Amino acid sequence: MEDSSPILVLKEINYHINNSETKLEILNNIDLSVNATTSMAITGPSGSGKSSLLSIMAGLLLPTSGAVYFQ
């Protein structure tokens, strides 16, 4: 039997950018759990935060708040 414990967990991930006039929310309260044998696709329209989410998952970008756990 394979171990089904997640290798990547995102808890309440938020990411926003502050410019001089406004706060732009890119990701809002994202929860995600990925098992080792999981195949997944992240889809959505342009500007919806896909690249930001992938960058946070890869550890290239720090979320504004929330936690990323990697086995």
N, C-alpha and C positions, 0 to 999 in steps of 0.2 A: 504494500500500500504506500502511495506517495504522500509525502508531507504536504499538507494543504495550508500551512501557515504562510501569511503574506511576506513577501520580500521587500515591499515598498508600501508604506502607509502615509497618507496625507490627511491631516486632521485640521479642519476649520482654516484652510488656507485662504488668506486674503492678500491681494497685491494691488497697490494703487500707486499712481504717480502724481506728485504735486507739481503743477507749474505755477507761474506767477499769479494766475487768476482763479484756477479751479483745481479740484481733486478729481482725477480720472480713475474710476474703479475698473481695474482690468479683470480681477478674479474676486469672487465674493463667496466666502464660506464653502470652499470645495473640500469634500471628503472623498477619499479614494483609497482602495485597498487592492493591491496587485499580487497575485500568486505567481510562483515561479513558472508554472506551466501555462499561464494565461497569454493569449494573443488578444490584442485590442487595437482599436483605431480611435484616434481623436479627430473628430470632424466638426465643422462649423463654418460659418461665413467668415470672410476676411475681417480681421479686427476683433474677433470674439475672444482672444486670449489663448489660443492653442499653443503658440510658440512660447508664451510666458509660462504656461503650465508645464510644457516639456522642459524648459530651462530650469524651473524649480525642481522638477522631478529628477533632473540630472545633477543638481547641485551647483549649477552655473549661476543661478539667481536666487537671492534670499527673499522669502516672502515678507510682506509687511507685517503680518501676524500669522499665527498658526504654527504647526509643527510637521516636520518631515522625518519619518523614521525609515532607515534603510538597514536591512539585515547585514 
